[in-house]
Amino acid sequence: MAYHTFEALGQKMLYDPCTEAILQIDSVVYDLMQQKESNEQEKIEALKARYDEKTLQDALQEIQTLIDEGILSASDREHEPLARPEPVIKALCLHVAHDCDLRCRYCFASQGDFKGNRELMSAETGKKALDFLVQNSGNRRNLEVDFFGGEPLLNFSVVKELTLYGEALNKKHNKNIRFTITTNGVALDDDKIDFINEHMSNVVMSLDGRKEVHDRMRPTRNQKGSYDTVLPKFKKLLASRGNKDSFIRGTFTGYNLDFDKDVLHFFDEGFTSVSMEPVVTDESLDYAIQKDDLEAIKQSYERLAKEFLQRKRENPALQFFHFMVDLTDGPCLAKKRMGCGAGVEYVSITPNGDIFPCHQFVGEKEFIIGNLEEGINNPALIETFKQANVDQKEACRACWNQNFCSGGCHANAWFNNQDLMKPYENGCEMQKKRTELALGLHAAESFE
């Protein structure tokens, strides 16, 4: 796993995946690192027309000093496979509604029904799911539950009952279940906003950006645009939420490869925490992202990073999910390399009590790992997900970005390649670009 050199926001940078060192470097070091020759003299010969020999020798000595001090590793060293403790379930996606009041064109959940019947989770099933989480959480105290759909507001009475039940479990078992709700906002009203603000540690608001972008992909059941309905409700929720977490989560498609404008639109509307994810779907569909779109996507990320840096100087509260890197207090190396924990530490539970590795696998019968009545009855599938990490994926083992992408999304790998061990290639390219820009922003902000 060699050093990775790149340019971002006018800075030349070096990242060492083994030591996790991130350095700003000058042109001499950058050009030396670009040389593939096997020894120092060959590198000097290749660059003598550009730099004098002493300058090159001094730069090589600087690199060697960094290696001697342990800041940089030998460029061909790879991580040793990490021993991981036996995992416990710490996060639950609770599908309280397999129904939706929107008919989003790209919906991986088949417009809310997950390829099955439109149904709502009963309070009884939801309570069994929360009991299951507590019983399988071991000694871990902090747990996560996301009320999900379809659209969870269509079953809000059960959401309320389960939230209060979970809060009682916290006291009984010395747990700290933190609740989140993911909503399209159509059914938001004052009562729901008040309850969400009081009881939910986070709220995810689904909105795709500019009105024409959002309405094209996220129509109502009668094929009308939903932007004018949901934006005022989301702004009202945000205004009343105080210091509690919330963020806008958008999806960009082949129709809006200039999605940087959509992220900036969110900031203009007063939202400070934003995520914008690429659609992953059948490449035969007209809105799918194609390999030929990658250059335009990278340019959009670059424009966004430059504007984001300027705006963050004026408003430090601004956050864009894919530009966030915590190089000091972030996840430990084992966590970075294991990934999201789908099927191992994180599961999804449907209205009928079936247990899936994550929300994107719901409806795929071969991925059922158990049921609330029977418990886990497919341990082999859990082991498969446990092994789907960067140490085991051939494409990931020598990749410089492995500590940031953690091997990519399992669902994206499966639905594109029918293989959990083969990452989605377009996704890898986008993730690498985002990481480079995130590191460039980190360096620029640190310098300032």
N, C-alpha and C positions, 0 to 999 in steps of 0.2 A: 504494500500500500504506500505509494509514493506521496511526496509532498504535493499539495495542490497550489499552483500559482494562478492568480486571476486579477482582473481589473474591475473595480466597482466604484462608481461615483468619483472617477478621476484618481483613484488610489490604486497603487500596485500592492498586492497582498500575497501572503503565504500562509497556508493552513497545514498543520501537521496532524493527521487523524490519530496518530498514536499517542502523542503527548497532549493533543488538543491545544497546542500553541497557535495563536493567531498574531501575525506580525505584519506591520506595514514595512515595505521594503523599497529600496531605490531601484532605478533602472538597471544598474549593474548587476545586482543580485538577481533581479527578475530575469534578465537575459541569461545569466549563468544557469539559473534553474530550468530555463527552457531548453538548454542543450542536453542532448541525449547521449553524448559521448561518454565513454567509460571512465576516463581519468581526467585529472585536472589540467594536464598539459594540452590535451585535445580540446578541452573547453576554451582554454586561453587562445589556442590557435584559431578556433572558429570565430572568436570575437575580437581579434587583434585589430581588425580594420575599423572597429567601432570604439574601442577603448585601449588606453595604453596598458602595457603588461603589468606595471606595478599596481594600477587601479584594480585590475582583475585579481591579482594575487592577494591584495588586501581584502577584497570582498570574499574570496575563498577562505581566507583565514578567519574572517568574521563568522562565516557559516560553520567552520570547524569548531570555533569557540562555543557557539550555541549548542552544537552537538555534544561537546565535552561537558558542558554545564547541564546537560539533560533537558534543555529547552526544546531542542529538536532531536528527533530520533534518527537512526539510520533509515534512509529513504525507502529501503525495501522490506522493512520489518512489518509484520502483521500482528494484530491483536491475537493473543491466545484466547481460545474459547473460554467464556466465563462460566463459572459454576454459579447456578442460581438456586436460591432456596425454593422449597416447595411452595407454589403460589397459593393464595387464597382469593376468593372473589371479593372485590372491593367496589365494583361499580355495576350498576344495573340500569338497562334501558327498558322502561316499562311501557309497553304498547297499550295504553288505555283506550285507544280508539283506532280500529281499522276501518276508518271512514274519514272523509275529508270534505270540506266545503269549497275547495279549489280543485281544479283539474289541470295541474301543472304538466306541461307537455313532456318534460324530461324526468318525471317522478320515478325513482327507482322502486317506489312502493306501489306502482300501477294505479296511480291516482288515489292512493290511500288504502286499498283493500289487500295489498300484498298478494295478489293472484288468488285470493280466496273470497270468502263471504265478507260483506260489510257488517262489522259487529263491534260492540263495545265491551270492554273488560268489566266484569262484575267487581264489586267491592270485596267479595269473598276471595276471588282469585288474586286480586291485588294484594290483599293482606297475606295470603300464602306466599306470594312473591317476596314481600318484605321480610317475612319470617325466614324464607330460604336464604336471602342475602345475609341476614344476621347470623344464621346457623352455619354458614359457610365462609364467614369472614375471619375466623380464627381470632387472634389477638389484636387484629387491626381495628382501630377505633374510628378513624375517619373513613366514611363510606359515601358513595355518590349514587343518587337516583335521578334519572332524567325521565320526566313524563313526556311521552312521545306518541306519534301517530303514524299515518293519518294526521288528524288534528285533535290534540288532547282536549281543547276547549269544548269539543262536542260531548265530552263526558266529564264536565268539570265538577259535578257533584261527587263523583268517585275520586277525582283528583283531590278534592278537599278532604274527603273522609280518609283517604290513604295518607295524606300529609300529616293529619292529626294522629293517625295510628302510628306512623313512623316516628313522630316526636315522642309518643309514649314509649315506643321501643327504645329510643335513645336513653331515657331515664331508667328503664328497667334493666338494660344490658350494658350501660355505660358506653354507648356508641354515640357517634356524631354523624348521623345521616344528613347530608346536605342535598337539598332538593333543587332541581332545575326543571324548567319547562321550556319546550321548543314549540313555538306557535307561529302560524301564518297571520294572526292578528284579526282575522275577519270577525270573529265572535267576541272580541274583547269589549268589555264594558267596565263601568266604574267599580262594580262589586268584584269582578275578576281581577282588575288591576290592584285593588286594595289587598285582596288575599295574596296575590303573587308578591307584592311588595313586602308584605309582612312575613311570609313563610318561605319564599324561594330565595336561595342564596345566589342564583343566577337565572337569567331568562335569555333565551336565544330567539331573536326575531328574524323571521325569514322574509327577506326583501332583496330584490335582484338589482336595484339601481335606479337609473332614470326611468321615467314613466313609460316611455315607449319600449324600453328593454323589459321591464317588469311585466307589463300587460301582455306582451307578445308570448311570454312563456308561462305566466301564472294567471290564467283566466279563472273566473268563477264557474260554477256548474252550468250556467246558461251562456258561457263563453263571452262574458263581459270582463272588462279589465278590473283588476282588484286594487291597483295602486292608490287611487283616490280614496278608497275605503280604509285601507290599512295604514297608510302613512300618518294621518292625523292621530290614529289610535296609538301607534308606536311612539310618536312624539309625546303624547300625553303620558304614556307609561314611563318613558325616559325622564320626563320633567318631574314626575312624582316619586321617582325611585331613590333619590338621594345618593348616598355613596355605595349602594349595593351594586353588585356586578350585573352587567347586561351587555350584549353585543348583537350587532346586525350580522347575519350570515346570508351572503348572496351566492349565486351560482352563475358563472359566465359560460357562454356557449359559443359556437361558431358564428353566431349572429352579432356578438359584441366582443370581438377580440380587442377592442379598445376599452376594456373593462376598467382601466385606470380612471376613466371619466366617471364610472359608476361609484368607485370607492370615494373619489373626491366629492361626488354628489352627496354621499352619506355624510361626509364631514361638513359640507355646506349646510346640510339640514340639521346639524347639531349633534349627530351621533359621533362618539369618540372612539368606540371599540368596534372594529370591523373585521370580518373574515370574508374572503371572496374565493370560492372554490371552483375549479374547472369541472364541467360536466363530464361524466364518464358514461358512455352509452354505446350502442351499436353504431359502428362507424359508417354504416350505410344510411343513417338518418341525416337529414339536411342540416341539422343544428350541431351535429357531432364535431368534436375537435379532431382534426386530421394532422398527420405528421407535418404537412406543408404549412400548417398554421403556427408551428412552434416559433418561428422567427418573429412573427407579429406579436405573439404572446410575450416573448422575451422583451421586445421593445416596449410593450405596455408596462411590464414590471419595471423596466428601467425608468420610464417617464414617471411612474408612480413613486419610485424611490427618491428621485430628485425633488419632486414636489413635496413628498412626505417629509423630507429632511427640512425643507424651508418652513413648512407649516408647523412642524414640531418645535421649532425654535420659538414660535409664537404661542403654541399651545402644547406644553409638554405632556398633557393627558392623552393625546392622540395615540392610538394603537392600531396597527395592522397585524393581524395574527401571524402571517408568514414572514414578517420582518422582525419578529420578537425572538431574540436569543439571549438566554441567561447563561453567561459563561462563568459565573461564580457560584450561585446558589441553585442552579438548575438541577434536573434529574441526575442521579448517579450514572456512571458509565453502564452498569448492568441494565438499568431501566432504559437508557437510550438505545441500547442494542437489542433489547427484547421487543420494543415497540408498544403498540396500543394495548396489548394484553387481551385482544379479542379471543374468545373461546377458552381463555385461561383465567384471567383476572376480571374480565368484563363479559357479561352476557346480556342477551335480550330475551324478554318474556312476552309472549303474545296473549291475546284475550282468552284463548283456550288453555293457557298454561304451558304451551310448548316452549322449550328453551333452545335458543339459537346462539351461535358464537357472537354475532353482532346484528344490529338493526338492518344492515344491508343484505344479510343472508336470509332474513325472514321470508318465508314462502318457498324456499328451496328445500324440499323435503329431505334431501340427502344430507343436509346440514343440521338436522335436529339432534341435539346432544342429550336431550332428556325431557322430562315433563314434571310439573310441580307435584303431581300425584305419585309418580314413580321415582323421582329424583334423577340423577345423572345415570343414563344407561348406555352411553356411547363413549366410554373413556378413550377408545382408540382415536376418535376424532379430536378430542381435547389434546391428546399427545401430538397429533398432526399439527395443530395450531401452535403448540408449545415449541415444536421444532422449526416452525417457519420464522426464523430469525436471521439476522445478518451473518451469524457464524455459519449457518447451514446453506444459505442461498448463494449459489455460485456467482451470480452477477453482482452480489453485494460485497463479497469477501475482500475484493481489492478496490472497492469504490471509496473515494475520499469523503463522500457525503454520508456514509453509513451512520455516523453518530448523530446526525441531524434528522434523517428521514426514517431511520430505524427499519429499513427494508421496505418501506412503502405500505400501502393499504392492501390488506389481504383480499378484500372484495374486488378491488380493481384488478389485482393479479388474476383472480379466479374468473371474473366475467370477461376479461380480455384474452386470457391465455389458457383457461381451464387448468391452471396449475398454481397452487399457492406459493410454490417455490420460484416462480418466474415473475419478477416484477413487471408492472405495466410500463412499457418503455417511454411513452409520451409523458407519463407522470414523473418518471425519473428525471427527464430533461427539465421539466418545469420546476421540480423541487430543487435541483442543483442551481438553477438560476436564482430562485428565491433565497437560497442559503447564501450565495455569493453577495447578493445585495444586502441581506440582513447583516452579514459580517462587515460589509462596507459601511453601512449605516452605524453600526456599533463603533467602528473605528473613528468615523467622522464625529460622532457625538462625544466619544471619549477625548478626542483631540481638543474639541471645543471646551 
